[in-house]
Amino acid sequence: MNDRNTILRKRVCFYGKVQAVGFRFQAQNAARHHRVTGWVKNEYDGSVTMEIQGTEHQINGVVAEIDSDPYIRIERVEVKWLEPKPDEREFRIKHGF
């Protein structure tokens, strides 16, 4: 059962034109706007990985906001469901690969 208030956690890998276009900063701003927690980081292969935690509505809002950026072109997404981290309190950018 998944109601509107259930807290979920996903690992989302984004592929396409997602590096050198402000993706991580857009993700952080969208995460703050939608009040979710987690992190985002660039990967060696040119993709971006994000772990995001919130309700399904909040998570979908973050992804939609990122996807609306005219410089970002998401071509493919891979999603893995994770267990929520109840003690996590913020969304941050992880630096480095």
MOPAC internal coordinates of N, CA, C and O (Angstrom, degrees):
PM7 1SCF
backbone

  N    0.0000 0     0.00 0     0.00 0    0    0    0
  C    1.4508 1     0.00 0     0.00 0    1    0    0
  C    1.5344 1   108.46 1     0.00 0    2    1    0
  O    1.2310 1   120.44 1   -48.58 1    3    2    1
  N    1.3134 1   116.76 1   131.42 1    3    2    1
  C    1.4591 1   121.57 1  -179.59 1    5    3    2
  C    1.5227 1   109.09 1  -131.29 1    6    5    3
  O    1.2310 1   120.36 1   -80.82 1    7    6    5
  N    1.3243 1   116.92 1    99.18 1    7    6    5
  C    1.4595 1   118.49 1   177.79 1    9    7    6
  C    1.5264 1   109.70 1   -92.97 1   10    9    7
  O    1.2310 1   120.59 1    -3.48 1   11   10    9
  N    1.3116 1   116.48 1   176.52 1   11   10    9
  C    1.4616 1   122.36 1  -173.89 1   13   11   10
  C    1.5210 1   113.48 1   -62.67 1   14   13   11
  O    1.2310 1   119.56 1   160.25 1   15   14   13
  N    1.3302 1   118.45 1   -19.75 1   15   14   13
  C    1.4583 1   121.12 1  -175.81 1   17   15   14
  C    1.5227 1   113.73 1  -104.06 1   18   17   15
  O    1.2310 1   119.79 1  -178.43 1   19   18   17
  N    1.3175 1   118.01 1     1.57 1   19   18   17
  C    1.4550 1   121.45 1   179.74 1   21   19   18
  C    1.5227 1   109.99 1   -69.54 1   22   21   19
  O    1.2310 1   120.31 1   -50.43 1   23   22   21
  N    1.3262 1   117.01 1   129.57 1   23   22   21
  C    1.4667 1   121.74 1   178.21 1   25   23   22
  C    1.5228 1   108.59 1   -85.05 1   26   25   23
  O    1.2310 1   121.38 1   -53.65 1   27   26   25
  N    1.3297 1   114.97 1   126.35 1   27   26   25
  C    1.4559 1   123.53 1  -178.99 1   29   27   26
  C    1.5180 1   109.13 1  -118.05 1   30   29   27
  O    1.2310 1   120.67 1   -18.78 1   31   30   29
  N    1.3116 1   116.32 1   161.22 1   31   30   29
  C    1.4720 1   121.43 1   172.71 1   33   31   30
  C    1.5196 1   107.99 1  -136.42 1   34   33   31
  O    1.2310 1   121.11 1   -47.16 1   35   34   33
  N    1.3323 1   115.48 1   132.84 1   35   34   33
  C    1.4596 1   121.50 1   179.65 1   37   35   34
  C    1.5212 1   109.57 1  -131.04 1   38   37   35
  O    1.2310 1   121.18 1   -34.15 1   39   38   37
  N    1.3275 1   115.35 1   145.85 1   39   38   37
  C    1.4631 1   121.05 1   165.58 1   41   39   38
  C    1.5208 1   105.22 1  -102.28 1   42   41   39
  O    1.2310 1   120.96 1   -59.91 1   43   42   41
  N    1.3303 1   115.76 1   120.09 1   43   42   41
  C    1.4548 1   120.99 1  -176.74 1   45   43   42
  C    1.5262 1   108.03 1  -118.63 1   46   45   43
  O    1.2310 1   120.53 1   -54.48 1   47   46   45
  N    1.3287 1   116.59 1   125.52 1   47   46   45
  C    1.4632 1   122.18 1   175.76 1   49   47   46
  C    1.5175 1   107.80 1  -106.57 1   50   49   47
  O    1.2310 1   120.91 1   -55.96 1   51   50   49
  N    1.3255 1   115.86 1   124.04 1   51   50   49
  C    1.4567 1   122.47 1  -178.06 1   53   51   50
  C    1.5210 1   109.40 1  -106.00 1   54   53   51
  O    1.2310 1   120.65 1   -45.63 1   55   54   53
  N    1.3280 1   116.36 1   134.37 1   55   54   53
  C    1.4591 1   122.81 1   178.24 1   57   55   54
  C    1.5202 1   109.01 1  -123.78 1   58   57   55
  O    1.2310 1   120.91 1   -29.87 1   59   58   57
  N    1.3093 1   115.87 1   150.13 1   59   58   57
  C    1.4639 1   122.05 1  -179.45 1   61   59   58
  C    1.5162 1   108.49 1   131.01 1   62   61   59
  O    1.2310 1   120.45 1    34.77 1   63   62   61
  N    1.3137 1   116.75 1  -145.23 1   63   62   61
  C    1.4673 1   121.55 1   175.54 1   65   63   62
  C    1.5279 1   106.59 1   -89.57 1   66   65   63
  O    1.2310 1   121.54 1   -95.80 1   67   66   65
  N    1.3482 1   114.66 1    84.20 1   67   66   65
  C    1.4641 1   120.00 1  -172.54 1   69   67   66
  C    1.5264 1   113.32 1  -125.58 1   70   69   67
  O    1.2310 1   119.98 1   176.49 1   71   70   69
  N    1.3345 1   117.65 1    -3.51 1   71   70   69
  C    1.4678 1   120.06 1   174.28 1   73   71   70
  C    1.5222 1   108.81 1  -115.08 1   74   73   71
  O    1.2310 1   120.96 1   -29.09 1   75   74   73
  N    1.3286 1   115.77 1   150.91 1   75   74   73
  C    1.4663 1   124.06 1  -179.67 1   77   75   74
  C    1.5302 1   111.54 1    65.52 1   78   77   75
  O    1.2310 1   120.50 1  -153.10 1   79   78   77
  N    1.3296 1   116.65 1    26.90 1   79   78   77
  C    1.4626 1   121.11 1   178.67 1   81   79   78
  C    1.5346 1   111.83 1  -131.40 1   82   81   79
  O    1.2310 1   120.22 1  -168.02 1   83   82   81
  N    1.3434 1   117.18 1    11.98 1   83   82   81
  C    1.4638 1   121.12 1   179.94 1   85   83   82
  C    1.5189 1   114.19 1    81.30 1   86   85   83
  O    1.2310 1   120.13 1  -160.93 1   87   86   85
  N    1.3251 1   117.35 1    19.07 1   87   86   85
  C    1.4644 1   121.09 1  -176.47 1   89   87   86
  C    1.5212 1   112.05 1   -57.49 1   90   89   87
  O    1.2310 1   120.32 1   129.84 1   91   90   89
  N    1.3320 1   116.98 1   -50.16 1   91   90   89
  C    1.4682 1   119.73 1  -175.48 1   93   91   90
  C    1.5260 1   111.80 1   -63.24 1   94   93   91
  O    1.2310 1   120.19 1   141.43 1   95   94   93
  N    1.3296 1   117.24 1   -38.57 1   95   94   93
  C    1.4626 1   120.35 1   179.34 1   97   95   94
  C    1.5277 1   110.68 1   -70.72 1   98   97   95
  O    1.2310 1   120.44 1   141.06 1   99   98   97
  N    1.3241 1   116.77 1   -38.94 1   99   98   97
  C    1.4627 1   121.05 1   175.18 1  101   99   98
  C    1.5242 1   109.80 1   -62.42 1  102  101   99
  O    1.2310 1   120.51 1   137.83 1  103  102  101
  N    1.3378 1   116.63 1   -42.17 1  103  102  101
  C    1.4672 1   121.02 1   178.73 1  105  103  102
  C    1.5213 1   111.09 1   -62.21 1  106  105  103
  O    1.2310 1   120.49 1   136.20 1  107  106  105
  N    1.3196 1   116.66 1   -43.80 1  107  106  105
  C    1.4688 1   120.31 1  -179.71 1  109  107  106
  C    1.5310 1   110.85 1   -64.61 1  110  109  107
  O    1.2310 1   120.26 1   136.74 1  111  110  109
  N    1.3264 1   117.12 1   -43.26 1  111  110  109
  C    1.4627 1   120.05 1   178.44 1  113  111  110
  C    1.5269 1   111.42 1   -63.88 1  114  113  111
  O    1.2310 1   120.57 1   136.17 1  115  114  113
  N    1.3386 1   116.52 1   -43.83 1  115  114  113
  C    1.4642 1   120.66 1   178.83 1  117  115  114
  C    1.5325 1   110.52 1   -64.42 1  118  117  115
  O    1.2310 1   120.56 1   140.28 1  119  118  117
  N    1.3279 1   116.53 1   -39.72 1  119  118  117
  C    1.4671 1   120.49 1   179.33 1  121  119  118
  C    1.5296 1   110.88 1   -62.75 1  122  121  119
  O    1.2310 1   120.73 1   138.23 1  123  122  121
  N    1.3069 1   116.22 1   -41.77 1  123  122  121
  C    1.4750 1   119.18 1   178.13 1  125  123  122
  C    1.5252 1   110.40 1   -66.19 1  126  125  123
  O    1.2310 1   120.64 1   138.56 1  127  126  125
  N    1.3206 1   116.39 1   -41.44 1  127  126  125
  C    1.4624 1   121.41 1   179.71 1  129  127  126
  C    1.5288 1   111.15 1   -61.08 1  130  129  127
  O    1.2310 1   120.22 1   139.70 1  131  130  129
  N    1.3301 1   117.18 1   -40.30 1  131  130  129
  C    1.4645 1   121.70 1  -177.08 1  133  131  130
  C    1.5294 1   112.96 1   -95.69 1  134  133  131
  O    1.2310 1   120.73 1  -178.21 1  135  134  133
  N    1.3305 1   116.21 1     1.79 1  135  134  133
  C    1.4622 1   122.69 1   173.74 1  137  135  134
  C    1.5233 1   113.29 1    59.71 1  138  137  135
  O    1.2310 1   121.33 1  -129.64 1  139  138  137
  N    1.3349 1   115.07 1    50.36 1  139  138  137
  C    1.4622 1   120.94 1   175.39 1  141  139  138
  C    1.5236 1   108.93 1  -111.13 1  142  141  139
  O    1.2310 1   120.77 1   -11.98 1  143  142  141
  N    1.3166 1   116.13 1   168.02 1  143  142  141
  C    1.4584 1   121.42 1   177.25 1  145  143  142
  C    1.5225 1   109.07 1  -118.88 1  146  145  143
  O    1.2310 1   121.09 1    -9.95 1  147  146  145
  N    1.3447 1   115.52 1   170.05 1  147  146  145
  C    1.4484 1   121.01 1   177.25 1  149  147  146
  C    1.5097 1   111.85 1   135.65 1  150  149  147
  O    1.2310 1   121.25 1    31.58 1  151  150  149
  N    1.3296 1   115.21 1  -148.42 1  151  150  149
  C    1.4636 1   120.44 1  -178.78 1  153  151  150
  C    1.5249 1   110.04 1  -158.65 1  154  153  151
  O    1.2310 1   121.14 1   -13.92 1  155  154  153
  N    1.3380 1   115.43 1   166.08 1  155  154  153
  C    1.4559 1   122.72 1   177.43 1  157  155  154
  C    1.5199 1   108.21 1  -142.26 1  158  157  155
  O    1.2310 1   120.45 1   -35.91 1  159  158  157
  N    1.3571 1   116.75 1   144.09 1  159  158  157
  C    1.4696 1   119.51 1   178.26 1  161  159  158
  C    1.5240 1   110.78 1  -155.02 1  162  161  159
  O    1.2310 1   121.32 1   -27.01 1  163  162  161
  N    1.3331 1   115.07 1   152.99 1  163  162  161
  C    1.4573 1   122.16 1   173.95 1  165  163  162
  C    1.5189 1   109.53 1   -77.27 1  166  165  163
  O    1.2310 1   120.76 1   -30.38 1  167  166  165
  N    1.3250 1   116.15 1   149.62 1  167  166  165
  C    1.4609 1   122.71 1   176.46 1  169  167  166
  C    1.5322 1   109.27 1  -114.61 1  170  169  167
  O    1.2310 1   120.90 1   -21.33 1  171  170  169
  N    1.3338 1   115.89 1   158.67 1  171  170  169
  C    1.4667 1   122.05 1  -179.76 1  173  171  170
  C    1.5256 1   112.86 1   -57.01 1  174  173  171
  O    1.2310 1   120.20 1   144.97 1  175  174  173
  N    1.3215 1   117.22 1   -35.03 1  175  174  173
  C    1.4673 1   121.00 1  -173.83 1  177  175  174
  C    1.5293 1   113.86 1   -81.17 1  178  177  175
  O    1.2310 1   120.00 1  -174.50 1  179  178  177
  N    1.3377 1   117.61 1     5.50 1  179  178  177
  C    1.4635 1   121.38 1   179.53 1  181  179  178
  C    1.5166 1   113.93 1    93.15 1  182  181  179
  O    1.2310 1   120.35 1   177.67 1  183  182  181
  N    1.3198 1   116.94 1    -2.33 1  183  182  181
  C    1.4613 1   120.85 1   177.21 1  185  183  182
  C    1.5260 1   109.72 1   -88.25 1  186  185  183
  O    1.2310 1   120.96 1    -5.53 1  187  186  185
  N    1.3213 1   115.77 1   174.47 1  187  186  185
  C    1.4608 1   122.61 1   174.86 1  189  187  186
  C    1.5230 1   107.52 1  -128.37 1  190  189  187
  O    1.2310 1   120.54 1   -47.37 1  191  190  189
  N    1.3355 1   116.58 1   132.63 1  191  190  189
  C    1.4579 1   121.92 1   176.79 1  193  191  190
  C    1.5167 1   109.43 1  -108.37 1  194  193  191
  O    1.2310 1   121.55 1   -41.67 1  195  194  193
  N    1.3332 1   114.64 1   138.33 1  195  194  193
  C    1.4552 1   120.63 1   177.79 1  197  195  194
  C    1.5220 1   108.29 1  -134.53 1  198  197  195
  O    1.2310 1   120.67 1   -47.12 1  199  198  197
  N    1.3271 1   116.33 1   132.88 1  199  198  197
  C    1.4551 1   121.00 1   165.69 1  201  199  198
  C    1.5106 1   105.60 1  -104.92 1  202  201  199
  O    1.2310 1   121.15 1   -51.60 1  203  202  201
  N    1.3067 1   115.40 1   128.40 1  203  202  201
  C    1.4608 1   120.15 1  -173.67 1  205  203  202
  C    1.5210 1   109.52 1  -135.41 1  206  205  203
  O    1.2310 1   121.27 1   -41.23 1  207  206  205
  N    1.3204 1   115.18 1   138.77 1  207  206  205
  C    1.4567 1   121.37 1  -175.85 1  209  207  206
  C    1.5191 1   109.78 1  -132.62 1  210  209  207
  O    1.2310 1   121.12 1   -50.68 1  211  210  209
  N    1.3191 1   115.46 1   129.32 1  211  210  209
  C    1.4544 1   122.94 1   178.88 1  213  211  210
  C    1.5150 1   108.56 1   169.82 1  214  213  211
  O    1.2310 1   120.53 1    13.65 1  215  214  213
  N    1.3210 1   116.60 1  -166.35 1  215  214  213
  C    1.4577 1   119.12 1   175.27 1  217  215  214
  C    1.5237 1   108.57 1   -76.34 1  218  217  215
  O    1.2310 1   120.37 1   -16.25 1  219  218  217
  N    1.3189 1   116.89 1   163.75 1  219  218  217
  C    1.4638 1   120.27 1   178.65 1  221  219  218
  C    1.5307 1   110.61 1   -58.55 1  222  221  219
  O    1.2310 1   120.61 1   139.49 1  223  222  221
  N    1.3200 1   116.43 1   -40.51 1  223  222  221
  C    1.4719 1   121.48 1   178.61 1  225  223  222
  C    1.5342 1   110.99 1   -61.15 1  226  225  223
  O    1.2310 1   120.14 1   134.90 1  227  226  225
  N    1.3194 1   117.33 1   -45.10 1  227  226  225
  C    1.4658 1   121.15 1   179.20 1  229  227  226
  C    1.5286 1   111.02 1   -63.84 1  230  229  227
  O    1.2310 1   120.35 1   133.50 1  231  230  229
  N    1.3258 1   116.93 1   -46.50 1  231  230  229
  C    1.4654 1   121.19 1  -178.79 1  233  231  230
  C    1.5245 1   110.34 1   -61.83 1  234  233  231
  O    1.2310 1   120.35 1   134.45 1  235  234  233
  N    1.3203 1   116.93 1   -45.55 1  235  234  233
  C    1.4627 1   120.17 1   178.44 1  237  235  234
  C    1.5232 1   111.40 1   -61.74 1  238  237  235
  O    1.2310 1   120.41 1   144.14 1  239  238  237
  N    1.3233 1   116.81 1   -35.86 1  239  238  237
  C    1.4617 1   120.89 1   177.58 1  241  239  238
  C    1.5149 1   112.19 1   -64.26 1  242  241  239
  O    1.2310 1   120.41 1   139.11 1  243  242  241
  N    1.3249 1   116.82 1   -40.89 1  243  242  241
  C    1.4671 1   120.86 1   178.70 1  245  243  242
  C    1.5279 1   110.19 1   -63.28 1  246  245  243
  O    1.2310 1   120.65 1   130.98 1  247  246  245
  N    1.3238 1   116.35 1   -49.02 1  247  246  245
  C    1.4686 1   120.02 1  -178.49 1  249  247  246
  C    1.5250 1   110.69 1   -62.59 1  250  249  247
  O    1.2310 1   120.04 1   138.64 1  251  250  249
  N    1.3196 1   117.53 1   -41.36 1  251  250  249
  C    1.4688 1   120.70 1   178.92 1  253  251  250
  C    1.5264 1   111.02 1   -63.47 1  254  253  251
  O    1.2310 1   120.18 1   139.75 1  255  254  253
  N    1.3208 1   117.27 1   -40.25 1  255  254  253
  C    1.4628 1   120.95 1   179.56 1  257  255  254
  C    1.5281 1   110.85 1   -65.66 1  258  257  255
  O    1.2310 1   120.28 1   137.79 1  259  258  257
  N    1.3219 1   117.08 1   -42.21 1  259  258  257
  C    1.4694 1   120.49 1   176.86 1  261  259  258
  C    1.5306 1   109.76 1   -61.99 1  262  261  259
  O    1.2310 1   120.95 1   133.52 1  263  262  261
  N    1.3306 1   115.79 1   -46.48 1  263  262  261
  C    1.4642 1   121.39 1  -176.36 1  265  263  262
  C    1.5265 1   112.38 1   -65.65 1  266  265  263
  O    1.2310 1   120.00 1   158.74 1  267  266  265
  N    1.3182 1   117.60 1   -21.26 1  267  266  265
  C    1.4650 1   120.42 1  -179.32 1  269  267  266
  C    1.5279 1   112.52 1   -79.69 1  270  269  267
  O    1.2310 1   119.86 1   168.89 1  271  270  269
  N    1.3211 1   117.86 1   -11.11 1  271  270  269
  C    1.4645 1   121.19 1   179.00 1  273  271  270
  C    1.5295 1   109.07 1   -66.71 1  274  273  271
  O    1.2310 1   119.55 1   -52.22 1  275  274  273
  N    1.3389 1   118.46 1   127.78 1  275  274  273
  C    1.4678 1   120.26 1  -175.35 1  277  275  274
  C    1.5243 1   114.57 1   -68.26 1  278  277  275
  O    1.2310 1   119.32 1   162.51 1  279  278  277
  N    1.3261 1   118.91 1   -17.49 1  279  278  277
  C    1.4630 1   121.79 1  -179.28 1  281  279  278
  C    1.5234 1   113.04 1   -90.45 1  282  281  279
  O    1.2310 1   120.52 1   161.79 1  283  282  281
  N    1.3237 1   116.62 1   -18.21 1  283  282  281
  C    1.4561 1   122.22 1  -178.21 1  285  283  282
  C    1.5234 1   108.82 1   -95.07 1  286  285  283
  O    1.2310 1   120.84 1   -48.12 1  287  286  285
  N    1.3392 1   116.01 1   131.88 1  287  286  285
  C    1.4714 1   120.52 1   176.38 1  289  287  286
  C    1.5259 1   108.73 1  -126.86 1  290  289  287
  O    1.2310 1   120.93 1   -80.05 1  291  290  289
  N    1.3107 1   115.83 1    99.95 1  291  290  289
  C    1.4605 1   121.32 1   178.40 1  293  291  290
  C    1.5311 1   107.62 1   -83.62 1  294  293  291
  O    1.2310 1   121.03 1   -61.33 1  295  294  293
  N    1.3314 1   115.64 1   118.67 1  295  294  293
  C    1.4639 1   120.67 1  -179.28 1  297  295  294
  C    1.5221 1   112.62 1  -100.14 1  298  297  295
  O    1.2310 1   120.83 1   150.90 1  299  298  297
  N    1.3290 1   116.02 1   -29.10 1  299  298  297
  C    1.4576 1   120.48 1  -177.90 1  301  299  298
  C    1.5142 1   108.85 1  -153.44 1  302  301  299
  O    1.2310 1   120.82 1   -32.47 1  303  302  301
  N    1.3284 1   116.03 1   147.53 1  303  302  301
  C    1.4621 1   122.33 1  -179.85 1  305  303  302
  C    1.5277 1   108.29 1  -134.48 1  306  305  303
  O    1.2310 1   120.59 1   -44.57 1  307  306  305
  N    1.3249 1   116.48 1   135.43 1  307  306  305
  C    1.4635 1   122.04 1   171.92 1  309  307  306
  C    1.5258 1   107.71 1  -117.34 1  310  309  307
  O    1.2310 1   120.64 1   -46.59 1  311  310  309
  N    1.3208 1   116.38 1   133.41 1  311  310  309
  C    1.4641 1   121.55 1  -175.56 1  313  311  310
  C    1.5190 1   109.89 1  -123.52 1  314  313  311
  O    1.2310 1   121.08 1   -44.82 1  315  314  313
  N    1.3179 1   115.53 1   135.18 1  315  314  313
  C    1.4638 1   122.16 1   173.47 1  317  315  314
  C    1.5277 1   107.24 1  -127.61 1  318  317  315
  O    1.2310 1   120.41 1   -48.53 1  319  318  317
  N    1.3200 1   116.82 1   131.47 1  319  318  317
  C    1.4590 1   121.88 1   178.08 1  321  319  318
  C    1.5274 1   109.42 1   -80.99 1  322  321  319
  O    1.2310 1   120.57 1   -42.69 1  323  322  321
  N    1.3203 1   116.51 1   137.31 1  323  322  321
  C    1.4617 1   123.13 1  -179.86 1  325  323  322
  C    1.5198 1   109.95 1  -126.27 1  326  325  323
  O    1.2310 1   121.27 1   -13.66 1  327  326  325
  N    1.3231 1   115.17 1   166.34 1  327  326  325
  C    1.4681 1   119.97 1   172.95 1  329  327  326
  C    1.5355 1   108.66 1   -76.70 1  330  329  327
  O    1.2310 1   119.83 1   -43.99 1  331  330  329
  N    1.3224 1   117.92 1   136.01 1  331  330  329
  C    1.4694 1   120.19 1   176.89 1  333  331  330
  C    1.5272 1   111.70 1   -61.35 1  334  333  331
  O    1.2310 1   121.22 1   -28.29 1  335  334  333
  N    1.3305 1   115.28 1   151.71 1  335  334  333
  C    1.4629 1   122.81 1   176.14 1  337  335  334
  C    1.5251 1   107.41 1  -108.05 1  338  337  335
  O    1.2310 1   120.24 1   -80.24 1  339  338  337
  N    1.3266 1   117.15 1    99.76 1  339  338  337
  C    1.4680 1   120.04 1  -172.99 1  341  339  338
  C    1.5221 1   114.77 1   -63.71 1  342  341  339
  O    1.2310 1   119.38 1   158.23 1  343  342  341
  N    1.3331 1   118.78 1   -21.77 1  343  342  341
  C    1.4632 1   120.67 1  -177.24 1  345  343  342
  C    1.5300 1   113.20 1   -91.72 1  346  345  343
  O    1.2310 1   119.79 1   176.43 1  347  346  345
  N    1.3102 1   118.00 1    -3.57 1  347  346  345
  C    1.4720 1   120.41 1  -178.51 1  349  347  346
  C    1.5327 1   109.48 1   -72.67 1  350  349  347
  O    1.2310 1   120.80 1   -44.35 1  351  350  349
  N    1.3386 1   116.07 1   135.65 1  351  350  349
  C    1.4614 1   120.53 1  -173.74 1  353  351  350
  C    1.5245 1   115.59 1  -123.69 1  354  353  351
  O    1.2310 1   119.78 1   174.79 1  355  354  353
  N    1.3503 1   118.03 1    -5.21 1  355  354  353
  C    1.4595 1   118.92 1  -175.66 1  357  355  354
  C    1.5218 1   110.78 1  -148.20 1  358  357  355
  O    1.2310 1   121.20 1    -9.59 1  359  358  357
  N    1.3180 1   115.30 1   170.41 1  359  358  357
  C    1.4523 1   122.90 1   172.13 1  361  359  358
  C    1.5103 1   106.81 1  -114.99 1  362  361  359
  O    1.2310 1   120.35 1   -50.63 1  363  362  361
  N    1.3356 1   116.93 1   129.37 1  363  362  361
  C    1.4574 1   118.96 1  -175.07 1  365  363  362
  C    1.5214 1   111.44 1  -135.33 1  366  365  363
  O    1.2310 1   121.58 1   -17.78 1  367  366  365
  N    1.3004 1   114.58 1   162.22 1  367  366  365
  C    1.4556 1   122.25 1   174.37 1  369  367  366
  C    1.5268 1   106.58 1   -94.17 1  370  369  367
  O    1.2310 1   120.52 1   -54.01 1  371  370  369
  N    1.3209 1   116.62 1   125.99 1  371  370  369
  C    1.4527 1   121.49 1   173.11 1  373  371  370
  C    1.5250 1   107.06 1   -91.14 1  374  373  371
  O    1.2310 1   120.35 1   -50.34 1  375  374  373
  N    1.3084 1   116.95 1   129.66 1  375  374  373
  C    1.4540 1   121.29 1  -178.95 1  377  375  374
  C    1.5169 1   110.51 1   -97.03 1  378  377  375
  O    1.2310 1   121.00 1   -25.50 1  379  378  377
  N    1.3278 1   115.69 1   154.50 1  379  378  377
  C    1.4487 1   120.67 1  -177.97 1  381  379  378
  C    1.5024 1   111.11 1    83.52 1  382  381  379
  O    1.2310 1   121.31 1    -5.45 1  383  382  381
  N    1.3217 1   115.10 1   174.55 1  383  382  381
  C    1.4751 1   119.49 1  -179.42 1  385  383  382
  C    1.4970 1   111.01 1   -99.83 1  386  385  383
  O    1.2310 1   120.10 1   180.00 1  387  386  385

